[in-house]
């Protein structure tokens, strides 16, 4: 039986957001800048976040169904050395599925992660040491 981990809204060392980069056409960018200059949005980021949230809201039913069907943990899921040691003690392996942020603590040794994590699916962001990411590379989907 896998160890139960807690999904939390925040963790002390977890960032609130992930930075992404997009390429846009000059005309689209100009339209955004025009809306900003007209006071509709405070800046480009405000416009882009609002547009993304609007589209996510449009597809909210489909998203809820997919989260349920894929058995994803929504939000933040953290795995400490103690969590993974408890899993190893049971002889089980975790199949981690997260929509949001999955954090494998920075002090988790790569060999412990390999011994306890069978698969890792993260839609969002994964924060783990480079050694753990390398060790789990074949298991990350």
C-alpha positions as CSV (number, residue, x, y, z in Angstrom):
1,X,0.0,0.0,0.0
2,X,1.6,3.3,-1.1
3,X,2.2,6.0,1.4
4,X,-0.4,8.7,1.4
5,X,1.0,12.1,0.5
6,X,-0.8,15.4,1.1
7,X,-1.7,17.7,-1.7
8,X,-1.2,21.3,-0.5
9,X,-1.8,24.7,-2.0
10,X,1.8,25.8,-1.2
11,X,5.1,24.5,0.2
12,X,7.8,26.6,1.9
13,X,10.2,26.2,-1.0
14,X,7.7,25.9,-3.9
15,X,7.3,28.8,-6.3
16,X,3.9,30.1,-7.0
17,X,4.2,29.9,-10.7
18,X,6.3,28.6,-13.6
19,X,7.8,30.9,-16.2
20,X,7.1,30.1,-19.8
21,X,8.1,31.7,-23.1
22,X,5.9,32.1,-26.1
23,X,6.5,33.5,-29.6
24,X,3.8,35.8,-31.0
25,X,3.2,37.5,-34.3
26,X,3.9,41.2,-34.3
27,X,0.3,42.1,-35.1
28,X,-1.1,40.0,-32.2
29,X,1.5,41.5,-29.9
30,X,0.5,45.0,-31.1
31,X,-3.2,44.3,-30.4
32,X,-2.3,43.2,-26.8
33,X,-0.2,46.4,-26.4
34,X,-3.1,48.5,-27.7
35,X,-5.5,46.9,-25.1
36,X,-2.9,47.5,-22.4
37,X,-2.5,51.2,-23.4
38,X,-6.3,51.6,-23.5
39,X,-6.4,50.4,-19.9
40,X,-8.2,47.1,-20.4
41,X,-5.2,45.2,-18.9
42,X,-2.4,46.3,-16.6
43,X,0.3,44.7,-18.8
44,X,0.9,41.9,-21.3
45,X,1.1,39.2,-18.6
46,X,-2.3,40.3,-17.2
47,X,-3.8,39.9,-20.7
48,X,-2.2,36.5,-21.4
49,X,-3.2,35.1,-17.9
50,X,-6.8,36.3,-18.4
51,X,-6.9,34.8,-21.9
52,X,-5.6,31.5,-20.6
53,X,-8.0,31.4,-17.7
54,X,-10.9,32.2,-20.0
55,X,-10.0,29.3,-22.3
56,X,-9.6,26.9,-19.4
57,X,-13.0,27.9,-18.1
58,X,-14.5,27.2,-21.5
59,X,-13.2,23.7,-21.3
60,X,-13.7,23.1,-17.6
61,X,-16.1,20.2,-17.9
62,X,-13.7,18.3,-20.3
63,X,-10.8,19.1,-17.9
64,X,-12.6,17.8,-14.8
65,X,-13.5,14.6,-16.7
66,X,-9.9,14.1,-17.9
67,X,-8.5,14.7,-14.4
68,X,-10.9,12.1,-13.0
69,X,-10.3,9.6,-15.8
70,X,-6.5,9.8,-15.5
71,X,-6.6,9.7,-11.7
72,X,-4.5,12.9,-11.3
73,X,-3.8,14.6,-8.0
74,X,-4.7,18.2,-8.5
75,X,-2.4,20.8,-7.0
76,X,0.9,20.3,-5.2
77,X,2.2,16.8,-4.2
78,X,5.4,16.5,-2.3
79,X,7.6,13.5,-1.6
80,X,10.1,13.6,1.2
81,X,12.8,11.1,2.2
82,X,10.5,9.8,4.9
83,X,7.6,9.4,2.5
84,X,9.7,7.3,0.1
85,X,11.4,5.3,2.9
86,X,7.9,4.3,4.1
87,X,7.0,3.2,0.6
88,X,10.2,1.2,0.3
89,X,9.4,-0.5,3.7
90,X,6.1,-1.8,2.2
91,X,7.8,-3.2,-0.9
92,X,5.5,-1.2,-3.1
93,X,6.2,1.3,-5.8
94,X,4.5,4.6,-6.5
95,X,2.7,5.5,-9.7
96,X,2.7,9.3,-9.3
97,X,0.2,11.3,-11.4
98,X,0.0,15.1,-10.8
99,X,-1.7,18.0,-12.5
100,X,0.1,21.0,-11.0
101,X,3.4,20.7,-9.2
102,X,5.2,17.5,-8.1
103,X,8.1,18.1,-5.7
104,X,10.6,15.4,-4.8
105,X,12.6,16.9,-2.0
106,X,16.1,18.0,-2.8
107,X,17.6,15.6,-0.2
108,X,16.0,12.5,-1.8
109,X,18.9,10.3,-3.1
110,X,18.5,9.1,-6.7
111,X,18.7,5.5,-5.6
112,X,15.7,5.9,-3.2
113,X,13.7,7.5,-6.0
114,X,14.4,4.7,-8.4
115,X,13.6,2.1,-5.7
116,X,10.2,3.6,-4.9
117,X,8.8,5.4,-8.0
118,X,7.6,3.1,-10.8
119,X,6.2,5.9,-13.0
120,X,5.9,9.7,-12.9
121,X,3.3,11.7,-14.9
122,X,3.3,15.4,-14.3
123,X,1.2,17.8,-16.2
124,X,2.6,21.1,-15.0
125,X,6.0,21.1,-13.4
126,X,8.3,18.7,-11.6
127,X,10.8,20.0,-9.1
128,X,13.5,17.5,-8.2
129,X,17.3,17.4,-8.1
130,X,19.1,16.9,-11.4
131,X,20.3,13.5,-10.2
132,X,16.8,12.3,-9.4
133,X,15.4,13.6,-12.8
134,X,18.2,11.8,-14.6
135,X,17.7,8.6,-12.6
136,X,13.9,8.6,-13.3
137,X,14.1,9.8,-16.9
138,X,12.9,6.5,-18.4
139,X,9.9,6.5,-16.0
140,X,8.8,10.1,-16.6
141,X,5.8,10.2,-19.0
